[in-house]
Amino acid sequence: KKMKEAGHQCGVNEYNYLLKGSEYMKDPDTAQKFFNRMEKADVKPDAESYNLVIKTMAKAGKPKLSEKWANKMEEAGLLTSKTLQFDLVAKSIARNSDIAADDAAKWVKRAVELQKPLSASSYRAVMRAYLDENNASSARQWFEWMEQNGTVADYETYLMLMRYDDRQTAFWHSKMEEAGIAPTTESFNLVIRSFSEVKGNQRMQKAEEWYERMLSAGVTPDQETYAQLIAASVKSRDDSTDKWFSKMMDSGLSPDSSVYKSLMMRSLIDRDPIGVRQILDWMVLKGISIHRGSYNIAIRAFAEANEPEKAEEIYQRLLVAGRYPD
């Protein structure tokens, strides 16, 4: 407005600057307004103008409008593999739309059709979107398609698959190692955790096998590693809980609230409400943040022991601690 008042003509760069602001604000209505104003002023939009509007629609969670504007860009003769930022649009749709996988996938496919090289992160965004929609089979198909198109999966892609394709965590870890990517403490922890959370009599055996595999690979366990092994042993009603706790302490690592919660569960299983309360009291003395779940275990322990007054006492402690009952 000030430029107009000063007699200066707004060009495409000035309008693109305004469109950039709309993209930042994720404001599709303002982007549409500035684009219309540009055309009305006989300023010819360039590829960047269309890119900014398309990305604004994607970030606003409006994939259909992104597609509509891409078609407009193509009609204007400006859509090529070099002018449209397919990867950024696909990622924005995947992050900002509720049901995004198919829409994000369209943009990656379109880029491939135009022979535009894409990084693993673009494919990863699509795979993550499918996994968020509980469509693991499509995510795995996209991994295969990524490899067929010559894009090599990186560590972050494998880590994402291990984290969200939880029924295949061990598979993805093995595939990552086969690809020559070095495993880490984080990657091994994801596998051990996946086994600690499944049901079945092989839970502890598998978790321990992967712990040994971790050591053989020269990877150092951390507090999370031992927390998951302790959780697995408690859930399996295995007698190795104390062994894993001692290994953690011998490694100079401190137990956190999740470890103490597992120990409380063991005492609950052993029908030892006094033991449960002692662990709870110890957490208080150590200044460890106690979550509602730990209080619930203590309440349950005394309730099952037919000691309602002590269960009530723990309930009152929960309230004093500012934890809301469920």
Backbone bond lengths (Angstrom), bond angles and torsions (degrees), N, CA, C in turn:
res aa  C-N    CA-C-N  psi(-1)  N-CA   C-N-CA  omega(-1)  CA-C   N-CA-C  phi
1 K - - - 1.467 - - 1.516 110.71 -
2 K 1.345 117.26 -45.48 1.452 121.80 179.35 1.525 111.46 -63.01
3 M 1.335 115.35 -37.09 1.466 119.83 178.95 1.517 110.19 -63.36
4 K 1.357 115.58 -43.02 1.459 119.45 179.37 1.515 111.11 -62.64
5 E 1.345 115.56 -42.32 1.459 119.83 179.74 1.518 111.28 -63.25
6 A 1.334 116.51 -30.45 1.465 120.69 179.03 1.520 112.23 -85.61
7 G 1.322 116.33 1.25 1.461 120.45 177.57 1.505 114.75 84.19
8 H 1.344 116.92 14.31 1.463 119.84 179.04 1.523 109.98 -96.27
9 Q 1.319 116.06 139.30 1.457 121.69 -179.38 1.532 109.96 -87.38
10 C 1.333 116.74 128.78 1.469 120.68 175.79 1.518 109.40 -74.25
11 G 1.325 116.12 127.65 1.455 120.95 177.35 1.517 111.09 -102.05
12 V 1.318 116.48 -171.83 1.463 120.82 -176.47 1.530 111.55 -64.13
13 N 1.332 116.75 -34.47 1.462 119.17 -179.49 1.531 111.58 -64.61
14 E 1.332 115.90 -39.61 1.464 119.87 179.98 1.538 110.28 -67.42
15 Y 1.319 116.58 -41.74 1.467 119.09 178.60 1.529 110.89 -67.24
16 N 1.310 116.47 -37.28 1.462 119.11 177.74 1.531 111.26 -63.45
17 Y 1.327 114.75 -33.80 1.463 118.63 176.97 1.531 110.16 -62.86
18 L 1.341 116.25 -40.62 1.464 120.64 177.35 1.526 111.11 -66.69
19 L 1.331 115.73 -39.83 1.473 119.81 178.34 1.534 111.01 -65.50
20 K 1.332 115.38 -34.12 1.461 119.46 177.39 1.530 110.28 -62.01
21 G 1.331 116.28 -38.30 1.459 120.06 176.68 1.518 111.88 -64.35
22 S 1.337 116.89 -38.12 1.466 120.76 177.63 1.520 110.80 -65.09
23 E 1.340 115.88 -38.75 1.471 119.39 178.10 1.527 109.97 -63.83
24 Y 1.323 116.20 -43.55 1.464 120.84 -179.33 1.530 110.82 -61.03
25 M 1.332 115.98 -38.47 1.462 121.41 -178.89 1.528 112.85 -85.13
26 K 1.332 116.29 -4.36 1.478 122.08 -176.82 1.533 110.44 54.34
27 D 1.323 114.78 46.87 1.467 121.75 -173.55 1.529 110.25 -113.99
28 P 1.331 118.05 92.35 1.468 120.93 -176.30 1.527 113.23 -65.65
29 D 1.321 117.65 -34.24 1.475 120.20 -178.72 1.521 111.24 -65.03
30 T 1.316 116.79 -42.93 1.469 120.37 179.04 1.522 110.88 -67.92
31 A 1.320 116.89 -38.07 1.466 120.07 177.50 1.523 110.64 -61.33
32 Q 1.326 116.24 -44.68 1.463 120.91 177.34 1.525 110.62 -61.06
33 K 1.324 117.06 -41.38 1.463 121.86 -178.80 1.528 111.12 -63.01
34 F 1.324 117.01 -46.41 1.464 119.93 -178.50 1.524 111.40 -68.22
35 F 1.336 116.45 -36.07 1.466 119.24 178.79 1.537 109.82 -65.65
36 N 1.326 115.97 -43.41 1.470 119.72 178.25 1.519 111.10 -63.17
37 R 1.333 115.50 -39.69 1.465 119.55 179.68 1.531 110.56 -65.07
38 M 1.318 116.66 -35.94 1.458 121.00 178.39 1.524 110.77 -63.02
39 E 1.350 115.54 -46.37 1.472 118.99 -179.89 1.527 111.15 -65.47
40 K 1.322 116.47 -38.40 1.464 121.04 179.69 1.523 111.35 -63.78
41 A 1.346 115.51 -30.84 1.470 120.56 179.59 1.527 111.71 -86.03
42 D 1.350 117.04 10.29 1.468 122.65 -178.79 1.522 113.10 58.80
43 V 1.354 115.23 32.49 1.459 120.74 173.75 1.521 107.29 -98.79
44 K 1.313 116.70 120.35 1.466 120.45 -174.89 1.529 110.71 -77.35
45 P 1.340 118.53 119.73 1.469 120.52 177.82 1.520 110.69 -63.32
46 D 1.313 116.49 144.38 1.457 120.20 174.75 1.533 109.74 -106.01
47 A 1.334 116.28 -175.77 1.462 120.24 -177.17 1.528 111.40 -59.61
48 E 1.333 116.59 -36.48 1.457 119.97 179.57 1.526 111.08 -64.76
49 S 1.322 116.96 -35.98 1.475 120.80 178.77 1.526 109.97 -59.49
50 Y 1.335 115.60 -48.92 1.463 119.61 179.73 1.529 111.03 -65.41
51 N 1.338 116.71 -41.25 1.459 120.62 178.64 1.517 111.40 -56.12
52 L 1.326 115.52 -44.28 1.463 119.95 -177.27 1.522 111.58 -65.86
53 V 1.324 117.36 -40.00 1.462 120.09 178.56 1.534 110.21 -67.74
54 I 1.332 116.40 -42.92 1.470 120.97 -179.83 1.528 110.55 -61.27
55 K 1.341 116.41 -44.74 1.468 119.95 -179.98 1.527 111.47 -67.90
56 T 1.334 116.30 -33.54 1.469 119.33 177.13 1.523 110.36 -62.62
57 M 1.329 116.22 -45.23 1.468 120.29 179.47 1.535 110.80 -63.63
58 A 1.338 115.68 -38.58 1.466 119.81 -179.83 1.524 110.73 -65.97
59 K 1.327 116.26 -44.72 1.470 120.33 -178.93 1.518 111.75 -68.91
60 A 1.339 116.34 -25.58 1.466 120.17 178.40 1.527 111.80 -83.41
61 G 1.339 116.26 2.92 1.465 119.60 179.22 1.517 113.19 75.51
62 K 1.340 116.35 32.86 1.465 120.91 -179.30 1.532 109.94 -123.48
63 P 1.348 116.42 71.80 1.467 120.40 -175.52 1.519 113.75 -61.82
64 K 1.339 117.95 -32.66 1.464 119.87 -179.54 1.529 110.77 -65.56
65 L 1.330 116.22 -38.39 1.462 119.57 177.72 1.529 110.92 -69.95
66 S 1.328 117.45 -34.01 1.465 120.03 175.24 1.520 110.27 -59.94
67 E 1.318 115.31 -42.86 1.464 120.59 179.81 1.535 110.63 -66.02
68 K 1.318 115.39 -40.13 1.469 120.48 178.77 1.533 110.78 -60.40
69 W 1.340 115.68 -43.45 1.462 119.18 -179.04 1.523 111.74 -72.46
70 A 1.325 117.75 -29.47 1.468 120.05 174.92 1.530 109.81 -65.37
71 N 1.333 116.37 -38.07 1.462 119.91 176.89 1.520 110.72 -64.85
72 K 1.345 116.56 -38.90 1.467 120.22 176.42 1.530 110.91 -63.05
73 M 1.321 115.31 -40.20 1.459 120.51 178.68 1.523 110.72 -63.08
74 E 1.337 115.17 -39.26 1.464 120.11 178.54 1.519 110.68 -67.26
75 E 1.343 116.83 -40.99 1.469 121.35 177.66 1.526 111.61 -62.15
76 A 1.341 115.18 -30.12 1.473 119.48 178.94 1.523 111.99 -81.81
77 G 1.339 116.01 -1.10 1.459 120.28 178.83 1.509 114.32 75.37
78 L 1.325 116.53 22.12 1.471 120.24 -174.90 1.525 113.50 -110.93
79 L 1.336 117.55 -3.86 1.460 119.73 -176.41 1.518 110.82 -90.61
80 T 1.323 116.30 112.72 1.461 122.22 174.44 1.525 108.06 -137.55
81 S 1.315 115.36 176.13 1.464 119.06 179.49 1.523 111.67 -65.59
82 K 1.337 116.49 -20.46 1.464 119.75 -177.57 1.528 113.12 -96.51
83 T 1.332 116.84 -20.87 1.460 118.31 -173.73 1.518 114.49 -93.81
84 L 1.330 117.42 -30.76 1.467 119.26 -177.74 1.523 110.32 -98.63
85 Q 1.312 116.14 130.62 1.463 121.38 -178.53 1.531 109.79 -84.69
86 F 1.343 114.93 74.82 1.467 121.28 -175.09 1.529 112.18 -56.66
87 D 1.346 115.55 -43.13 1.460 118.73 -175.30 1.520 112.23 -64.29
88 L 1.334 116.53 -41.42 1.459 119.44 179.75 1.526 111.74 -67.07
89 V 1.320 116.57 -37.00 1.465 120.33 178.95 1.528 110.00 -66.75
90 A 1.327 116.64 -45.70 1.468 120.45 179.46 1.525 111.15 -59.41
91 K 1.331 116.42 -44.51 1.466 120.38 -179.71 1.532 111.11 -65.22
92 S 1.337 116.21 -40.59 1.468 119.78 -179.37 1.518 111.37 -64.44
93 I 1.328 116.24 -41.96 1.471 120.29 178.38 1.522 109.91 -63.52
94 A 1.345 116.20 -44.68 1.467 120.46 -178.59 1.523 111.47 -61.01
95 R 1.322 116.56 -34.91 1.470 119.92 -176.14 1.515 113.08 -84.14
96 N 1.319 117.66 -28.20 1.462 119.84 -167.46 1.523 115.80 -113.81
97 S 1.322 117.82 -1.87 1.462 120.09 179.31 1.522 110.03 -110.97
98 D 1.323 116.15 147.35 1.467 120.72 -178.68 1.527 112.07 -68.33
99 I 1.306 116.20 -50.29 1.474 120.85 177.19 1.519 105.85 -115.22
100 A 1.349 115.61 90.14 1.456 119.91 -163.50 1.519 114.94 -111.76
101 A 1.320 117.90 -17.50 1.459 120.17 -167.29 1.527 112.97 -58.30
102 D 1.326 117.50 -52.45 1.468 120.18 -177.70 1.527 111.63 -62.18
103 D 1.342 116.31 -38.97 1.460 119.77 -179.73 1.525 111.10 -68.73
104 A 1.330 117.63 -42.63 1.466 120.56 177.12 1.525 110.40 -64.01
105 A 1.335 116.22 -38.15 1.459 120.92 -179.29 1.527 111.71 -61.56
106 K 1.334 116.89 -35.98 1.469 120.79 179.98 1.525 111.45 -57.62
107 W 1.333 115.75 -39.60 1.467 119.90 -176.78 1.518 111.23 -71.21
108 V 1.313 116.90 -37.74 1.462 119.12 177.36 1.523 109.96 -67.40
109 K 1.335 116.43 -42.39 1.467 120.06 178.18 1.529 110.98 -61.04
110 R 1.321 115.34 -41.52 1.469 119.83 -179.42 1.525 110.70 -63.14
111 A 1.329 116.52 -39.57 1.465 120.65 178.40 1.521 110.76 -64.92
112 V 1.337 116.15 -41.62 1.464 120.14 179.75 1.527 110.26 -64.17
113 E 1.332 116.54 -40.26 1.468 120.51 178.34 1.525 111.52 -61.10
114 L 1.336 116.01 -32.37 1.466 120.71 178.15 1.524 111.90 -89.01
115 Q 1.347 115.11 8.61 1.468 122.69 178.70 1.524 112.35 58.63
116 K 1.324 115.27 38.04 1.463 120.01 176.02 1.524 109.03 -91.46
117 P 1.332 117.91 122.06 1.471 119.81 178.09 1.536 110.67 -64.83
118 L 1.311 115.97 134.74 1.457 120.80 178.83 1.526 110.00 -121.85
119 S 1.304 115.76 146.88 1.460 120.10 178.67 1.522 110.26 -79.92
120 A 1.318 115.53 167.07 1.463 120.10 178.46 1.521 111.38 -60.74
121 S 1.332 117.51 -27.66 1.464 120.08 -177.53 1.528 112.13 -64.28
122 S 1.335 117.88 -31.35 1.468 120.89 178.37 1.531 110.18 -67.33
123 Y 1.327 116.10 -47.73 1.460 119.91 176.71 1.528 110.59 -63.80
124 R 1.330 115.87 -37.62 1.464 120.18 -179.45 1.525 111.25 -61.06
125 A 1.333 116.43 -39.19 1.465 120.51 179.28 1.523 110.91 -61.24
126 V 1.341 116.20 -39.96 1.467 120.38 179.66 1.526 109.98 -69.30
127 M 1.331 116.85 -44.89 1.468 120.07 179.27 1.521 111.07 -60.74
128 R 1.322 116.62 -42.00 1.470 120.15 179.40 1.528 110.18 -63.37
129 A 1.335 116.41 -40.12 1.467 119.73 179.43 1.528 110.88 -61.74
130 Y 1.332 116.86 -42.60 1.467 119.52 178.06 1.534 111.19 -65.42
131 L 1.321 117.09 -39.85 1.467 120.08 179.08 1.523 110.92 -65.99
132 D 1.333 117.15 -36.12 1.468 120.59 176.70 1.525 111.30 -64.64
133 E 1.339 115.90 -25.55 1.463 120.99 177.92 1.530 111.39 -93.43
134 N 1.349 115.90 12.44 1.474 121.85 -179.76 1.522 112.53 59.78
135 N 1.313 115.40 35.21 1.457 121.39 179.24 1.530 108.56 -116.16
136 A 1.335 115.00 70.54 1.458 120.29 -175.51 1.525 112.43 -65.27
137 S 1.328 117.63 -33.63 1.471 120.03 -177.79 1.528 110.94 -62.84
138 S 1.340 117.10 -40.56 1.471 120.08 178.43 1.520 110.81 -67.82
139 A 1.332 116.79 -37.68 1.466 120.19 178.07 1.527 110.24 -61.30
140 R 1.331 116.45 -41.27 1.467 120.09 179.90 1.528 110.93 -68.66
141 Q 1.324 116.87 -36.34 1.471 120.68 176.73 1.525 110.61 -63.00
142 W 1.339 115.51 -38.71 1.462 119.06 179.23 1.513 111.61 -68.86
143 F 1.315 117.46 -31.93 1.462 119.60 175.01 1.528 109.61 -62.55
144 E 1.329 116.27 -45.55 1.463 120.52 179.53 1.528 110.67 -63.14
145 W 1.332 116.13 -40.98 1.463 120.76 -179.03 1.526 110.07 -66.51
146 M 1.317 117.66 -37.29 1.460 122.30 176.92 1.524 109.96 -58.73
147 E 1.333 115.82 -47.11 1.461 119.60 -179.97 1.530 111.48 -65.26
148 Q 1.340 115.83 -39.04 1.461 119.61 179.14 1.526 111.59 -63.52
149 N 1.342 116.29 -30.55 1.464 120.65 179.84 1.522 112.97 -85.75
150 G 1.334 116.15 5.33 1.462 119.76 173.82 1.513 115.47 87.49
151 T 1.329 117.58 8.61 1.461 120.18 177.56 1.526 108.68 -94.39
152 V 1.319 115.93 126.35 1.460 121.40 -175.67 1.531 109.69 -89.52
153 A 1.317 115.84 130.50 1.463 120.46 178.31 1.520 109.72 -67.66
154 D 1.335 116.08 137.48 1.459 120.49 178.33 1.532 110.40 -103.13
155 Y 1.317 115.87 -179.92 1.469 121.15 -178.13 1.518 111.61 -58.24
156 E 1.343 117.45 -42.63 1.463 121.16 -178.21 1.524 111.67 -62.71
157 T 1.329 116.75 -34.75 1.470 120.23 179.03 1.526 110.17 -67.07
158 Y 1.323 116.28 -46.89 1.468 119.17 178.72 1.531 110.70 -63.48
159 L 1.319 116.90 -40.07 1.461 120.17 -179.61 1.526 110.86 -63.07
160 M 1.342 116.38 -41.56 1.456 120.51 177.76 1.529 110.72 -61.33
161 L 1.332 116.34 -43.95 1.462 120.23 -179.69 1.530 111.10 -65.69
162 M 1.315 116.56 -38.84 1.469 119.49 177.44 1.526 111.09 -64.47
163 R 1.323 115.37 -36.19 1.464 119.64 -175.62 1.529 111.96 -75.90
164 Y 1.329 117.82 -37.92 1.463 119.79 -171.24 1.528 114.23 -109.57
165 D 1.330 118.03 -21.05 1.467 120.23 172.72 1.517 106.49 -96.38
166 D 1.337 115.18 66.70 1.459 120.74 -164.32 1.526 114.93 -65.47
167 R 1.305 118.18 -20.54 1.467 119.03 178.28 1.524 112.14 -78.99
168 Q 1.321 116.20 -9.69 1.464 120.71 -177.74 1.524 111.72 -124.09
169 T 1.333 116.94 25.05 1.464 120.56 -175.53 1.520 112.10 -57.11
170 A 1.337 116.77 -48.39 1.460 120.60 -178.77 1.533 110.79 -63.94
171 F 1.336 116.53 -37.58 1.467 121.04 179.08 1.521 110.55 -60.27
172 W 1.347 116.48 -47.69 1.466 119.72 -177.64 1.521 111.40 -67.99
173 H 1.323 116.66 -34.02 1.469 118.83 178.02 1.525 110.22 -65.19
174 S 1.325 116.33 -44.48 1.472 120.20 179.10 1.523 110.70 -63.40
175 K 1.320 116.06 -40.32 1.474 120.35 179.68 1.530 110.37 -64.78
176 M 1.330 116.32 -37.93 1.460 120.56 178.07 1.530 110.50 -62.83
177 E 1.331 116.18 -43.68 1.465 119.96 179.46 1.528 110.42 -65.19
178 E 1.330 116.76 -39.26 1.468 120.52 178.07 1.528 111.54 -62.60
179 A 1.340 115.54 -29.55 1.469 120.28 179.48 1.526 111.96 -79.82
180 G 1.336 115.90 -1.62 1.458 119.44 177.15 1.514 114.56 86.16
181 I 1.329 116.62 13.94 1.467 120.90 178.54 1.529 108.44 -92.88
182 A 1.312 116.39 126.94 1.459 120.99 -175.50 1.528 111.38 -68.26
183 P 1.322 116.91 130.93 1.471 119.89 177.19 1.523 110.49 -73.00
184 T 1.309 116.23 161.22 1.457 122.04 -178.88 1.527 109.70 -129.52
185 T 1.319 115.09 173.83 1.467 119.44 174.69 1.517 110.28 -58.28
186 E 1.332 115.97 -41.79 1.466 120.17 -178.89 1.520 111.28 -62.59
187 S 1.330 117.25 -43.35 1.470 119.57 -177.43 1.533 111.19 -67.22
188 F 1.333 116.99 -41.97 1.465 119.27 177.21 1.520 111.30 -65.00
189 N 1.335 116.58 -37.96 1.468 119.67 179.09 1.521 111.52 -61.03
190 L 1.323 117.01 -36.99 1.460 120.26 179.23 1.527 110.88 -62.89
191 V 1.333 116.31 -40.54 1.475 119.57 179.59 1.526 110.63 -68.84
192 I 1.330 116.49 -46.35 1.469 120.11 179.86 1.525 110.12 -60.97
193 R 1.323 115.46 -40.80 1.467 119.11 178.47 1.522 111.31 -63.53
194 S 1.339 116.84 -40.18 1.464 119.54 -178.94 1.524 110.94 -60.56
195 F 1.329 116.46 -37.82 1.462 119.37 178.78 1.522 111.85 -76.50
196 S 1.336 117.45 -30.36 1.470 119.47 179.58 1.521 111.42 -69.22
197 E 1.336 116.49 -21.06 1.463 120.29 -176.31 1.523 113.97 -97.59
198 V 1.329 117.71 -11.69 1.468 118.99 -179.07 1.526 110.15 -84.96
199 K 1.313 114.38 159.49 1.458 120.00 176.62 1.524 109.26 -93.20
200 G 1.316 115.92 154.20 1.461 119.17 177.20 1.515 111.38 129.62
201 N 1.319 114.24 161.19 1.459 119.21 -175.15 1.524 113.06 -78.66
202 Q 1.349 118.00 -5.56 1.464 120.14 179.27 1.528 112.32 -97.18
203 R 1.330 116.09 3.05 1.470 120.18 -175.99 1.531 111.42 -53.22
204 M 1.323 116.81 -56.19 1.466 121.13 -175.53 1.513 111.38 -68.31
205 Q 1.323 115.86 -39.98 1.464 119.92 -178.89 1.526 111.15 -60.44
206 K 1.327 116.81 -46.07 1.462 121.22 -179.52 1.527 111.95 -66.89
207 A 1.338 115.75 -41.83 1.466 119.44 179.36 1.523 110.36 -60.94
208 E 1.338 115.97 -41.98 1.463 120.40 -179.35 1.527 111.08 -69.48
209 E 1.321 116.81 -37.76 1.467 120.30 177.72 1.525 110.90 -59.25
210 W 1.342 115.91 -42.06 1.458 119.50 -178.68 1.528 111.49 -73.86
211 Y 1.319 116.69 -27.11 1.467 119.57 173.34 1.532 109.23 -64.29
212 E 1.323 116.62 -45.78 1.468 120.72 179.34 1.524 110.52 -64.65
213 R 1.311 116.00 -37.03 1.470 120.57 178.04 1.529 110.11 -65.37
214 M 1.302 115.67 -35.78 1.465 121.97 177.79 1.535 110.02 -62.02
215 L 1.330 115.92 -47.39 1.461 120.44 179.88 1.526 111.13 -64.05
216 S 1.334 115.76 -39.98 1.476 120.24 -179.67 1.522 111.59 -63.80
217 A 1.356 115.87 -29.34 1.468 119.93 179.75 1.525 111.88 -83.28
218 G 1.346 116.05 0.40 1.455 119.29 179.42 1.509 114.07 76.72
219 V 1.336 116.46 20.73 1.465 121.89 -178.92 1.522 108.53 -98.64
220 T 1.318 116.24 133.43 1.466 121.35 -175.64 1.527 112.20 -86.42
221 P 1.316 118.49 125.65 1.471 121.14 175.87 1.526 110.66 -65.77
222 D 1.314 117.10 151.81 1.460 121.27 174.51 1.529 110.17 -122.82
223 Q 1.313 116.05 -170.79 1.466 120.56 -177.13 1.527 111.55 -58.62
224 E 1.332 117.26 -39.12 1.464 121.62 -179.70 1.525 110.90 -63.85
225 T 1.328 117.22 -37.87 1.465 121.16 178.29 1.531 110.39 -56.64
226 Y 1.329 115.05 -52.21 1.466 119.14 -177.82 1.523 111.91 -69.60
227 A 1.328 116.98 -32.68 1.471 119.71 177.52 1.522 110.26 -60.69
228 Q 1.344 116.94 -41.21 1.466 120.74 -179.66 1.525 111.64 -71.56
229 L 1.325 117.21 -36.59 1.468 120.25 177.46 1.530 111.06 -67.18
230 I 1.322 116.40 -38.81 1.470 120.34 176.76 1.527 109.95 -65.14
231 A 1.346 116.12 -43.21 1.471 120.20 178.88 1.528 110.41 -61.61
232 A 1.335 116.51 -42.26 1.464 120.64 179.95 1.525 111.04 -63.33
233 S 1.325 116.33 -41.57 1.477 119.27 -178.35 1.526 111.37 -66.82
234 V 1.337 116.59 -37.69 1.469 119.88 178.78 1.525 110.29 -67.60
235 K 1.322 116.28 -46.24 1.463 119.63 -179.47 1.530 111.33 -63.66
236 S 1.327 115.92 -32.58 1.465 120.11 -179.86 1.526 112.06 -83.72
237 R 1.352 115.73 -4.87 1.477 121.59 -174.73 1.517 109.81 54.58
238 D 1.336 112.46 42.14 1.455 121.48 -178.57 1.531 108.36 -90.88
239 D 1.326 116.99 155.74 1.468 119.84 -177.51 1.527 113.02 -91.54
240 S 1.351 117.27 15.32 1.464 119.57 -176.40 1.533 113.56 -96.93
241 T 1.333 117.62 5.92 1.467 120.53 -176.35 1.526 111.28 -57.00
242 D 1.317 117.08 -48.32 1.469 120.54 -178.18 1.531 111.08 -63.66
243 K 1.324 115.80 -34.36 1.470 120.05 179.14 1.527 110.35 -61.72
244 W 1.339 116.02 -46.43 1.464 119.53 -178.03 1.525 111.34 -70.18
245 F 1.315 115.98 -34.96 1.467 118.85 177.37 1.531 109.99 -64.56
246 S 1.327 116.59 -42.11 1.466 120.52 179.18 1.527 111.50 -65.14
247 K 1.350 116.48 -40.25 1.464 119.90 178.18 1.531 110.58 -61.22
248 M 1.312 116.50 -40.79 1.458 120.60 179.15 1.529 110.21 -62.68
249 M 1.324 116.57 -47.89 1.466 120.45 -179.25 1.531 111.28 -65.23
250 D 1.328 117.03 -39.11 1.466 121.07 179.19 1.520 111.78 -65.56
251 S 1.340 116.18 -24.50 1.473 120.61 178.75 1.526 111.88 -83.87
252 G 1.337 116.13 1.51 1.455 119.76 179.45 1.511 113.63 79.30
253 L 1.326 116.26 19.92 1.467 121.20 -178.69 1.521 109.78 -102.11
254 S 1.317 116.62 145.79 1.465 121.62 -178.40 1.520 110.69 -101.87
255 P 1.319 117.28 135.63 1.476 120.05 178.08 1.522 110.70 -68.98
256 D 1.322 116.05 144.99 1.460 120.14 176.58 1.525 109.52 -107.16
257 S 1.324 116.42 -170.95 1.469 120.70 -176.23 1.521 112.43 -61.76
258 S 1.343 117.78 -32.33 1.470 119.69 -178.87 1.532 110.72 -68.19
259 V 1.334 116.84 -35.95 1.466 120.60 178.28 1.530 110.02 -66.23
260 Y 1.333 115.81 -47.12 1.462 119.16 179.83 1.532 111.31 -64.43
261 K 1.319 116.17 -34.05 1.465 119.08 177.37 1.530 110.78 -63.63
262 S 1.338 115.82 -40.36 1.470 119.43 176.66 1.524 111.05 -62.70
263 L 1.347 116.48 -41.40 1.469 120.00 178.74 1.528 111.16 -64.93
264 M 1.341 115.55 -35.82 1.463 119.48 175.81 1.533 110.71 -64.34
265 M 1.324 116.17 -39.25 1.465 120.25 178.08 1.523 110.92 -63.26
266 R 1.341 115.72 -37.65 1.476 118.15 178.71 1.528 110.09 -63.24
267 S 1.340 116.63 -42.56 1.462 119.55 178.70 1.520 111.48 -66.02
268 L 1.340 116.03 -34.88 1.463 120.00 176.47 1.523 110.39 -63.18
269 I 1.328 116.12 -45.56 1.468 120.94 179.11 1.529 110.48 -61.86
270 D 1.339 115.43 -36.39 1.471 120.48 179.78 1.534 112.47 -80.15
271 R 1.344 116.29 3.69 1.463 122.29 -178.65 1.531 111.38 56.19
272 D 1.334 113.39 49.16 1.464 120.52 -178.27 1.534 109.18 -122.41
273 P 1.337 118.85 78.21 1.460 120.75 -177.74 1.526 113.39 -62.82
274 I 1.324 117.37 -31.53 1.463 120.48 178.32 1.536 109.73 -64.42
275 G 1.327 115.36 -42.69 1.466 119.77 176.78 1.515 111.88 -61.29
276 V 1.332 116.26 -39.62 1.471 120.59 178.27 1.528 109.82 -60.84
277 R 1.334 116.17 -46.43 1.464 119.09 -177.60 1.529 111.34 -68.09
278 Q 1.308 117.16 -35.67 1.465 119.99 178.65 1.527 111.16 -61.51
279 I 1.335 116.12 -40.36 1.467 119.78 178.16 1.533 109.85 -66.66
280 L 1.328 116.26 -41.39 1.463 120.74 177.86 1.530 110.36 -60.39
281 D 1.332 116.96 -44.68 1.467 121.54 179.40 1.531 110.89 -64.16
282 W 1.328 115.60 -38.16 1.462 120.08 179.51 1.527 110.68 -64.06
283 M 1.314 116.57 -39.06 1.466 120.45 177.78 1.531 110.60 -61.99
284 V 1.331 115.56 -39.95 1.468 120.02 178.31 1.525 109.85 -62.14
285 L 1.339 116.86 -46.29 1.459 121.79 -179.26 1.528 112.00 -62.78
286 K 1.334 116.01 -34.90 1.472 120.73 -179.05 1.533 112.02 -81.81
287 G 1.333 116.72 -4.69 1.458 119.77 179.72 1.515 113.76 71.69
288 I 1.341 116.28 26.08 1.471 120.91 179.94 1.522 109.53 -85.49
289 S 1.317 116.38 134.14 1.463 120.71 178.79 1.527 109.60 -64.11
290 I 1.324 115.65 124.53 1.464 120.82 -176.42 1.524 109.12 -104.44
291 H 1.319 116.21 121.53 1.460 120.96 -179.18 1.532 110.37 -86.31
292 R 1.309 114.68 165.33 1.461 121.28 -178.20 1.520 112.14 -55.76
293 G 1.334 116.87 -37.43 1.460 120.20 -178.05 1.509 113.29 -58.40
294 S 1.341 116.74 -36.51 1.466 119.76 179.51 1.524 110.61 -67.83
295 Y 1.330 116.57 -41.91 1.463 119.55 175.85 1.534 110.82 -61.48
296 N 1.323 115.43 -39.30 1.471 119.56 179.99 1.532 111.64 -61.56
297 I 1.332 115.58 -37.86 1.470 118.83 178.48 1.531 109.98 -62.94
298 A 1.335 116.03 -43.47 1.470 120.06 -179.40 1.526 111.33 -65.45
299 I 1.336 116.76 -42.15 1.471 120.46 177.74 1.526 110.11 -60.89
300 R 1.321 115.38 -44.81 1.468 120.11 -179.72 1.530 111.18 -63.39
301 A 1.352 116.36 -39.81 1.465 120.16 -178.05 1.525 111.00 -60.19
302 F 1.344 116.07 -44.98 1.462 118.47 -179.74 1.528 112.22 -74.87
303 A 1.341 116.49 -32.37 1.472 119.33 177.54 1.523 110.28 -64.52
304 E 1.348 116.42 -43.42 1.464 120.13 179.76 1.531 111.59 -69.45
305 A 1.342 116.25 -23.05 1.476 120.18 177.34 1.523 111.22 -87.68
306 N 1.363 114.65 5.86 1.470 120.26 179.78 1.538 111.96 60.03
307 E 1.332 115.30 43.51 1.458 122.06 176.88 1.532 108.28 -123.62
308 P 1.341 117.11 72.32 1.464 121.03 -173.88 1.530 114.13 -61.18
309 E 1.347 117.95 -31.77 1.466 119.63 -178.80 1.529 111.01 -66.02
310 K 1.322 115.76 -40.28 1.461 119.35 179.22 1.530 110.84 -72.40
311 A 1.329 116.61 -33.18 1.466 120.33 174.88 1.530 109.84 -63.35
312 E 1.343 116.15 -41.36 1.459 121.70 177.73 1.526 110.65 -63.74
313 E 1.327 116.17 -39.05 1.470 120.89 178.75 1.531 110.70 -59.58
314 I 1.338 116.40 -45.00 1.473 120.57 178.92 1.526 109.74 -65.22
315 Y 1.315 116.86 -38.82 1.470 121.00 178.31 1.525 110.37 -59.89
316 Q 1.322 116.66 -42.85 1.465 120.14 179.25 1.531 110.71 -65.52
317 R 1.324 115.93 -36.36 1.475 119.46 176.57 1.519 110.55 -64.03
318 L 1.309 116.29 -37.84 1.471 121.24 176.84 1.529 110.41 -58.91
319 L 1.337 115.77 -44.93 1.461 120.32 -178.79 1.522 111.07 -67.05
320 V 1.321 116.77 -42.57 1.469 121.20 179.36 1.517 110.66 -62.10
321 A 1.350 115.86 -35.43 1.462 120.54 -179.98 1.531 112.36 -74.56
322 G 1.348 116.09 -3.96 1.460 119.24 178.56 1.506 113.63 79.79
323 R 1.330 117.15 18.89 1.472 120.79 176.13 1.528 108.65 -95.28
324 Y 1.306 116.55 130.88 1.455 119.83 -178.54 1.527 110.70 -86.00
325 P 1.315 117.35 130.69 1.476 119.75 179.70 1.523 111.76 -66.70
326 D 1.322 115.95 153.01 1.473 119.86 176.71 1.517 109.77 -109.67
